[in-house]
Amino acid sequence: MGRYTFRLPDIGEGIAEAEIVAWHVKVGDMVEEDGRLADMMTDKATVEMESPVSGKVLEVAGAEGDVIAIGSPLVVIETEGEAEEAPEPAAASEAVSSAPAPKAEVVQARIEAENLDAGDADRALAADPDPVTRGDPLDKAAAPRPSPSAVSKSPSTSATPAVAQGARAPQLRPASGAKVLASPAVRKRASDLGIDLAEVRPAEDGRVRHADLDAFLAYNASGGFQPAGRRGEDEQVRVIGLRRRIAENMAASKRNIPHFSYVEEYDVTALEEARAQLNAGRGDRPKLTMLPFLISAICRLLPEFPMLNAHYDDEAGVVTRYGSVHLGMAAQTPAGLMVPVIRDAQDRNLWQLATEIARLAQAAREGTAKSSELSGSTITLTSLGPMGGVATTPVINRPEVAIIGPNRIVERPMFVADAHGHERIERRKLMNISMSCDHRVVDGWDAASFAQALKRLIEAPALLLAG
């Protein structure tokens, strides 16, 4: 039998190492030629490694999250002869499904089937301590039911079904009074609401009915009898792959860049009306959101504020001001935050910007964005859409020197001047735009001046659309 060592190939762009973000094989697996071996991350781009040969996996290089150098062994594959695949572990569910139902589950089924009250349930359990072993006919009734995990029984109360693990309602507290008479339906409702039946006063004959629960809830304002939440499990999650890159980049940005933020309020009523009119006649073109208008306005102004469209190399002490706007667009994906780049955004119209935004966002979410589409931005726009909050303090995408974040649109009454020089109150649509800048390169005056110039374009969309 031969051994083939597959080494991590040179992925290009001067990459010296790559991180293992996912294994598709393990030791003992059989792999076909061109079969998937692992996903490797380099500079925010994930590359899928494929096997050049068929055979059995003998060795793998490290665990997910490990970083290996280009040229290092990634997988060792046995290429000659035949080898059996490792047997799959037997399913544990088979043994569980063949075991008889616990005694407590059958007793609970009997309580429900015969509509027994609390005292009857106690007597049934005492008279028939193990109906399973003697073949009680109630086994047939209990079989199709989703049985509870246990039946709790205290000296003062009858057997009451405990809530299964993961259910919404908590277990009932132990009763402190005499036995409580109630039908299974009433007990189930009380359990769902988290009510101890011992605390409910029955209206007649000592039996708690639905009307008694309604009265109890009304008297106690009902709100305190829903569980506040569900207990989860503690877990540790390794910070690997894209999430680790994000953490490293954000930490470096905050550690090295003295941020300052500036927030201004914009009246977008007229812009929203113009957007609605353009969308009404868009045909098969993509729907316009606020982002294409904002990007267009930013591109219009950056030639007047070149220090915002720049990179700062703090080690060399050099600021590079760019003539083209390569606009980074922060996008949330299942793997984490990614920043696809709209190349030469200044050369695109509103419809072209909308098309490119949709294409890049989809590629980022599906993990198909190219490395060239995830690097080289000169300024970044970050938006959370309707969840954008009142104001944000976005973190700069190093080595850029500015990032802009629109927030959500809200409607508020505003004083508006009329044609006669008077003021009237109108409903207006308002949006805050936040901006963070690198104070080593951008002065507060420059940031404020840019924000006010942007305000003039946004609030008078005719100026923006005139070209």
KEMI-816617 format. One line per field, with one value per residue (C-alpha): x, y, z; residue number from 0. Coordinates in nm, 3 decimals, m for minus. Each point is the difference from the previous one (the first is absolute). Layout:
east: (X; ...) $
north: (Y; ...) $
up: (Z; ...) $
seq: (NUM; ...) $
end
This chain:
east: (0.000; 0.124; m0.020; m0.080; 0.075; m0.220; 0.171; m0.178; 0.046; 0.097; m0.337; 0.152; 0.018; 0.313; m0.186; 0.244; m0.246; m0.367; m0.241; m0.201; m0.362; m0.175; 0.092; m0.207; 0.192; 0.149; 0.254; m0.139; m0.231; 0.014; 0.033; m0.052; 0.212; m0.117; m0.184; m0.017; 0.273; m0.009; m0.088; 0.297; m0.024; 0.245; m0.059; m0.379; m0.031; m0.088; 0.151; m0.118; 0.275; m0.070; 0.175; 0.219; m0.023; m0.238; 0.072; m0.026; 0.082; 0.288; 0.096; m0.138; 0.195; m0.146; m0.345; m0.239; 0.149; 0.362; 0.219; 0.240; 0.262; m0.017; 0.173; m0.063; m0.169; m0.377; m0.120; 0.175; m0.196; 0.051; m0.027; 0.042; m0.195; m0.341; m0.098; m0.326; m0.169; m0.032; m0.329; m0.259; m0.087; m0.318; m0.297; m0.073; m0.365; m0.064; 0.061; m0.208; m0.294; m0.017; m0.006; m0.340; m0.153; 0.084; m0.261; m0.054; m0.087; m0.264; m0.154; m0.019; m0.170; m0.252; m0.071; m0.073; m0.194; m0.235; m0.019; 0.114; 0.022; 0.289; m0.132; m0.098; 0.351; 0.153; m0.229; 0.071; 0.372; m0.028; m0.229; 0.204; 0.366; 0.142; m0.257; 0.277; 0.130; m0.342; m0.112; m0.258; m0.233; 0.082; 0.338; m0.187; m0.142; 0.334; 0.198; m0.106; 0.016; 0.305; 0.066; 0.141; 0.350; m0.104; m0.286; 0.069; m0.184; 0.010; m0.160; m0.273; m0.079; m0.077; 0.214; 0.040; 0.180; 0.333; 0.070; 0.237; 0.346; 0.004; m0.376; m0.121; m0.160; 0.190; m0.075; m0.271; 0.108; m0.081; m0.339; m0.022; m0.368; m0.244; m0.044; m0.138; m0.279; 0.017; m0.044; 0.308; m0.089; 0.000; 0.326; 0.159; m0.108; 0.125; 0.331; 0.037; m0.065; 0.232; m0.282; 0.000; m0.356; 0.028; m0.009; m0.325; m0.326; m0.275; m0.346; m0.195; 0.031; 0.376; 0.086; 0.207; m0.155; 0.102; m0.216; 0.197; 0.326; m0.146; m0.095; 0.344; 0.172; m0.225; 0.054; 0.377; 0.021; 0.112; 0.340; 0.200; m0.086; 0.194; 0.360; 0.253; 0.200; 0.145; 0.323; 0.267; 0.322; 0.341; 0.237; 0.342; 0.044; 0.343; 0.060; 0.130; m0.019; m0.171; m0.109; 0.362; 0.104; m0.277; 0.108; 0.364; m0.083; m0.240; 0.246; 0.281; m0.224; m0.110; 0.349; 0.179; m0.255; m0.124; m0.364; m0.241; m0.365; m0.232; m0.379; m0.236; m0.376; m0.131; m0.352; m0.051; m0.368; 0.063; 0.258; m0.242; m0.266; 0.249; 0.103; m0.364; m0.057; 0.310; m0.095; m0.352; 0.144; 0.304; m0.123; 0.236; 0.273; 0.082; m0.191; 0.173; 0.073; 0.148; 0.357; 0.045; m0.106; 0.236; 0.291; m0.063; 0.004; 0.320; 0.175; m0.111; 0.158; 0.324; 0.201; m0.061; 0.108; 0.290; 0.128; m0.308; 0.063; 0.344; 0.225; 0.242; 0.321; 0.093; 0.331; 0.120; m0.178; m0.165; m0.361; m0.113; m0.295; m0.192; m0.157; m0.242; m0.258; 0.024; m0.283; m0.005; m0.348; m0.019; m0.225; m0.114; 0.038; m0.052; 0.377; 0.032; 0.056; 0.150; 0.080; m0.049; 0.121; m0.182; 0.281; m0.002; m0.331; 0.027; m0.053; m0.333; m0.354; m0.271; m0.123; 0.353; 0.080; m0.316; 0.092; 0.356; m0.115; m0.237; 0.261; 0.276; m0.229; m0.120; 0.356; 0.111; m0.291; 0.058; 0.378; 0.071; 0.154; 0.347; 0.301; 0.024; m0.358; 0.078; 0.302; 0.122; m0.277; 0.084; m0.300; m0.272; m0.376; m0.169; m0.377; m0.231; m0.311; m0.317; 0.206; 0.244; m0.083; 0.000; 0.377; 0.307; 0.375; 0.135; 0.358; 0.228; 0.105; 0.377; 0.201; m0.287; m0.058; m0.380; m0.316; m0.360; m0.306; m0.361; m0.251; m0.369; m0.265; m0.260; m0.302; m0.034; m0.190; 0.221; m0.032; 0.015; 0.010; m0.277; 0.002; m0.115; 0.287; m0.206; 0.049; m0.234; 0.027; 0.038; 0.073; 0.353; 0.229; 0.332; 0.319; 0.324; 0.329; 0.300; 0.360; 0.321; 0.336; 0.369; 0.091; 0.366; m0.102; m0.347; m0.078; m0.338; m0.065; 0.050; m0.236; m0.268; 0.036; m0.038; m0.310; m0.163; 0.076; m0.148; m0.306; m0.060; 0.004; m0.215; m0.265; m0.018; m0.004; m0.038; 0.360; 0.105; m0.193; 0.094; 0.347) $
north: (0.000; 0.348; 0.320; 0.331; 0.318; 0.291; 0.327; 0.333; 0.163; 0.361; 0.173; 0.319; 0.369; m0.058; m0.202; m0.178; m0.189; m0.095; m0.091; m0.323; 0.105; m0.331; m0.364; m0.207; m0.322; m0.174; m0.275; m0.327; 0.160; m0.102; 0.294; 0.010; 0.194; 0.366; m0.066; 0.276; m0.010; 0.327; 0.370; 0.233; 0.374; 0.258; 0.372; m0.035; m0.225; m0.366; m0.250; m0.361; m0.262; m0.304; m0.335; m0.074; m0.377; m0.265; m0.200; m0.026; 0.292; m0.093; 0.336; 0.354; 0.312; 0.154; 0.098; 0.272; 0.337; m0.110; 0.198; m0.185; 0.130; m0.025; m0.320; m0.182; m0.344; 0.035; m0.360; m0.337; m0.246; m0.373; m0.044; m0.370; m0.311; m0.018; 0.115; m0.027; 0.307; 0.029; m0.150; 0.250; m0.002; m0.184; 0.226; 0.032; 0.070; m0.366; m0.117; 0.281; m0.059; m0.371; 0.050; m0.006; 0.328; 0.101; m0.066; 0.372; 0.060; m0.274; 0.133; 0.346; m0.150; m0.165; 0.329; 0.166; m0.292; m0.043; 0.369; m0.083; 0.272; 0.033; m0.249; m0.255; 0.017; m0.080; m0.296; m0.126; 0.012; m0.180; m0.273; m0.057; 0.074; m0.142; m0.023; m0.035; m0.334; m0.160; 0.120; 0.263; 0.085; 0.364; m0.065; 0.020; 0.338; 0.128; m0.108; 0.267; 0.285; 0.226; m0.091; 0.243; m0.056; m0.073; 0.017; 0.194; m0.101; 0.173; m0.105; 0.262; m0.020; m0.259; m0.105; 0.304; m0.014; 0.181; 0.223; m0.164; 0.146; 0.290; 0.071; 0.354; m0.037; m0.072; m0.286; 0.051; 0.088; m0.250; 0.069; 0.106; m0.075; m0.286; m0.203; 0.189; m0.140; 0.098; m0.157; m0.080; 0.289; 0.248; m0.143; 0.030; 0.364; 0.082; m0.168; 0.203; 0.319; m0.097; 0.014; m0.211; m0.135; 0.007; 0.380; 0.007; 0.022; m0.214; 0.155; m0.316; m0.363; 0.029; m0.068; 0.255; 0.081; 0.223; 0.283; m0.013; 0.035; 0.296; 0.168; m0.069; 0.152; 0.306; 0.061; m0.029; 0.206; m0.312; 0.137; m0.177; m0.352; m0.026; m0.119; 0.276; m0.217; m0.342; m0.119; m0.076; m0.195; 0.157; m0.056; 0.106; 0.099; 0.030; 0.330; m0.117; 0.084; 0.321; 0.074; m0.002; 0.227; 0.243; m0.001; 0.063; 0.280; 0.175; m0.021; 0.140; 0.280; 0.110; m0.043; 0.204; 0.255; 0.292; m0.001; 0.290; m0.016; 0.263; m0.041; 0.223; m0.015; m0.003; 0.070; m0.271; 0.068; 0.135; m0.269; m0.275; 0.148; 0.005; m0.357; m0.115; 0.169; m0.160; m0.345; 0.031; 0.006; m0.223; m0.286; m0.298; 0.204; m0.063; 0.186; 0.311; 0.019; 0.298; m0.129; 0.084; 0.360; 0.029; m0.155; 0.234; 0.302; m0.117; m0.050; 0.348; 0.163; m0.194; 0.196; 0.306; m0.192; m0.219; m0.070; m0.220; m0.227; m0.111; m0.258; 0.081; m0.201; 0.090; m0.188; 0.189; 0.320; 0.028; 0.086; m0.126; 0.199; m0.184; 0.149; m0.290; m0.105; m0.372; m0.014; m0.278; m0.117; m0.177; m0.306; m0.245; m0.364; m0.334; m0.018; 0.355; 0.354; 0.036; 0.313; m0.051; 0.291; 0.199; 0.087; 0.350; 0.084; 0.356; m0.127; m0.175; 0.137; m0.082; m0.314; m0.131; 0.058; m0.188; m0.293; m0.019; 0.028; m0.296; m0.208; 0.054; m0.054; m0.333; m0.112; 0.087; m0.190; m0.308; 0.008; 0.034; 0.349; 0.015; 0.120; 0.306; 0.089; m0.004; 0.230; 0.339; 0.225; 0.368; 0.096; m0.218; 0.030; m0.205; m0.025; m0.209; 0.109; 0.018; m0.115; 0.288; 0.157; 0.371; 0.044; m0.221; 0.032; m0.228; m0.133; 0.108; m0.267; 0.034; 0.140; 0.222; 0.326; 0.035; m0.211; 0.118; m0.160; 0.096; m0.077; m0.086; 0.237; 0.128; 0.228; 0.301; 0.332; 0.288; 0.377; 0.077; 0.348; 0.078; 0.235; 0.294; m0.014; m0.168; m0.343; m0.295; m0.349; m0.288; m0.371; m0.050; m0.298; 0.041; m0.202; 0.040; m0.067; m0.087; 0.033; m0.113; 0.144; m0.049; 0.312; m0.033; 0.080; 0.157; 0.313; 0.051; 0.303; m0.208; m0.273; 0.254; 0.181; m0.325; m0.092; 0.337; m0.022; m0.350; 0.137; 0.253; m0.271; m0.246; 0.256; 0.141; m0.312; 0.210; 0.111; m0.362; m0.130; 0.290; m0.149) $
up: (0.000; m0.090; 0.201; m0.167; 0.194; m0.109; 0.089; 0.036; m0.342; m0.065; m0.017; m0.139; 0.095; 0.209; 0.263; 0.235; 0.217; 0.025; 0.276; 0.011; 0.037; m0.079; m0.060; m0.241; 0.071; 0.303; 0.052; m0.135; m0.258; m0.365; m0.236; m0.374; m0.245; m0.002; 0.326; 0.262; 0.265; 0.192; m0.014; 0.047; 0.073; m0.131; 0.040; 0.045; m0.306; 0.057; m0.245; m0.034; m0.021; m0.222; 0.000; m0.304; 0.060; 0.130; 0.311; 0.375; 0.228; 0.232; 0.153; 0.017; 0.097; 0.313; 0.117; m0.109; 0.092; m0.049; m0.239; m0.230; m0.243; m0.376; m0.108; 0.327; m0.008; 0.020; m0.051; m0.040; m0.216; m0.054; m0.375; m0.075; 0.100; 0.156; 0.345; 0.183; 0.132; 0.374; 0.117; 0.103; 0.370; 0.082; 0.057; 0.366; m0.076; m0.089; 0.357; 0.137; m0.233; 0.084; 0.377; 0.176; 0.108; 0.357; 0.265; 0.063; m0.366; m0.002; 0.322; m0.159; m0.307; 0.229; 0.176; m0.334; m0.150; 0.297; 0.094; 0.355; 0.259; 0.246; 0.258; m0.264; m0.145; 0.338; 0.046; m0.354; 0.060; 0.336; m0.137; m0.313; 0.080; m0.321; m0.283; m0.257; 0.126; 0.020; m0.344; 0.095; m0.291; 0.055; m0.166; m0.328; 0.087; 0.118; m0.307; m0.254; 0.251; 0.038; 0.362; 0.257; 0.134; 0.357; 0.247; 0.320; 0.314; 0.338; 0.332; m0.038; m0.372; m0.260; m0.293; m0.227; m0.336; 0.006; m0.298; m0.247; m0.030; m0.247; 0.032; 0.050; 0.341; 0.323; 0.235; 0.257; 0.348; 0.274; 0.153; 0.359; 0.075; m0.033; m0.314; m0.300; m0.216; m0.368; m0.340; m0.214; m0.234; 0.289; 0.132; m0.342; m0.033; 0.348; m0.080; m0.321; 0.196; 0.285; 0.259; 0.315; 0.025; 0.379; m0.024; m0.200; 0.199; m0.160; m0.028; 0.089; 0.117; 0.050; m0.368; m0.195; m0.337; m0.290; 0.134; 0.326; m0.195; m0.189; 0.326; 0.148; m0.303; m0.001; 0.372; m0.035; m0.321; m0.189; m0.095; 0.269; m0.108; m0.323; 0.021; m0.054; m0.238; m0.061; 0.154; m0.257; 0.016; 0.060; m0.289; m0.120; m0.365; m0.159; m0.174; m0.337; m0.367; m0.101; 0.356; 0.115; m0.288; 0.092; 0.365; m0.091; m0.246; 0.237; 0.290; m0.216; m0.123; 0.346; 0.143; m0.267; m0.122; 0.212; m0.106; 0.021; m0.108; m0.143; m0.031; m0.199; m0.058; m0.357; m0.128; m0.263; m0.074; m0.350; m0.074; 0.102; m0.230; m0.289; 0.075; m0.005; m0.336; m0.154; 0.133; m0.140; m0.354; 0.048; m0.220; 0.029; 0.167; 0.368; 0.267; 0.125; 0.372; 0.182; m0.050; m0.373; 0.067; 0.295; m0.192; m0.293; 0.232; 0.173; m0.335; m0.110; 0.306; 0.056; m0.262; 0.220; 0.313; m0.120; 0.352; 0.064; m0.300; 0.112; 0.165; 0.279; 0.032; 0.356; m0.014; m0.308; 0.099; m0.342; m0.091; m0.342; m0.137; m0.271; m0.310; m0.046; 0.258; 0.076; 0.249; 0.257; 0.094; 0.335; m0.036; 0.266; m0.105; 0.180; 0.048; 0.135; m0.123; m0.348; m0.203; m0.377; m0.210; m0.270; m0.241; m0.152; 0.162; m0.133; m0.358; 0.070; m0.008; 0.253; m0.179; m0.055; 0.366; 0.106; m0.226; 0.133; 0.363; m0.045; m0.183; 0.254; 0.298; m0.141; m0.079; 0.354; 0.158; m0.217; 0.051; m0.373; 0.007; m0.153; 0.195; m0.226; 0.089; 0.372; 0.010; m0.119; 0.133; 0.053; 0.217; 0.155; 0.039; 0.273; 0.033; 0.218; m0.189; 0.215; 0.303; m0.041; 0.333; 0.082; m0.033; m0.033; 0.049; m0.274; 0.016; m0.285; m0.250; 0.028; m0.185; m0.111; 0.187; m0.010; 0.021; m0.046; 0.158; m0.084; 0.274; m0.018; m0.137; 0.247; m0.037; 0.229; 0.001; m0.108; m0.039; m0.374; m0.156; m0.250; m0.298; 0.212; 0.244; 0.272; 0.155; 0.010; 0.146; m0.246; 0.021; m0.132; m0.056; 0.181; 0.001; 0.193; m0.176; 0.217; m0.109; 0.170; m0.105; 0.073; 0.195; m0.102; m0.358; 0.006; 0.201; 0.165; m0.222; m0.314; 0.123; 0.095; m0.332; m0.190; 0.204; m0.071; m0.373; m0.001; 0.179; m0.279; m0.268; 0.193; 0.094; m0.356; m0.220; m0.316; 0.048; 0.037; m0.300; m0.229; m0.047) $
seq: (0; 1; 2; 3; 4; 5; 6; 7; 8; 9; 10; 11; 12; 13; 14; 15; 16; 17; 18; 19; 20; 21; 22; 23; 24; 25; 26; 27; 28; 29; 30; 31; 32; 33; 34; 35; 36; 37; 38; 39; 40; 41; 42; 43; 44; 45; 46; 47; 48; 49; 50; 51; 52; 53; 54; 55; 56; 57; 58; 59; 60; 61; 62; 63; 64; 65; 66; 67; 68; 69; 70; 71; 72; 73; 74; 75; 76; 77; 78; 79; 80; 81; 82; 83; 84; 85; 86; 87; 88; 89; 90; 91; 92; 93; 94; 95; 96; 97; 98; 99; 100; 101; 102; 103; 104; 105; 106; 107; 108; 109; 110; 111; 112; 113; 114; 115; 116; 117; 118; 119; 120; 121; 122; 123; 124; 125; 126; 127; 128; 129; 130; 131; 132; 133; 134; 135; 136; 137; 138; 139; 140; 141; 142; 143; 144; 145; 146; 147; 148; 149; 150; 151; 152; 153; 154; 155; 156; 157; 158; 159; 160; 161; 162; 163; 164; 165; 166; 167; 168; 169; 170; 171; 172; 173; 174; 175; 176; 177; 178; 179; 180; 181; 182; 183; 184; 185; 186; 187; 188; 189; 190; 191; 192; 193; 194; 195; 196; 197; 198; 199; 200; 201; 202; 203; 204; 205; 206; 207; 208; 209; 210; 211; 212; 213; 214; 215; 216; 217; 218; 219; 220; 221; 222; 223; 224; 225; 226; 227; 228; 229; 230; 231; 232; 233; 234; 235; 236; 237; 238; 239; 240; 241; 242; 243; 244; 245; 246; 247; 248; 249; 250; 251; 252; 253; 254; 255; 256; 257; 258; 259; 260; 261; 262; 263; 264; 265; 266; 267; 268; 269; 270; 271; 272; 273; 274; 275; 276; 277; 278; 279; 280; 281; 282; 283; 284; 285; 286; 287; 288; 289; 290; 291; 292; 293; 294; 295; 296; 297; 298; 299; 300; 301; 302; 303; 304; 305; 306; 307; 308; 309; 310; 311; 312; 313; 314; 315; 316; 317; 318; 319; 320; 321; 322; 323; 324; 325; 326; 327; 328; 329; 330; 331; 332; 333; 334; 335; 336; 337; 338; 339; 340; 341; 342; 343; 344; 345; 346; 347; 348; 349; 350; 351; 352; 353; 354; 355; 356; 357; 358; 359; 360; 361; 362; 363; 364; 365; 366; 367; 368; 369; 370; 371; 372; 373; 374; 375; 376; 377; 378; 379; 380; 381; 382; 383; 384; 385; 386; 387; 388; 389; 390; 391; 392; 393; 394; 395; 396; 397; 398; 399; 400; 401; 402; 403; 404; 405; 406; 407; 408; 409; 410; 411; 412; 413; 414; 415; 416; 417; 418; 419; 420; 421; 422; 423; 424; 425; 426; 427; 428; 429; 430; 431; 432; 433; 434; 435; 436; 437; 438; 439; 440; 441; 442; 443; 444; 445; 446; 447; 448; 449; 450; 451; 452; 453; 454; 455; 456; 457; 458; 459; 460; 461; 462; 463; 464; 465; 466) $
end
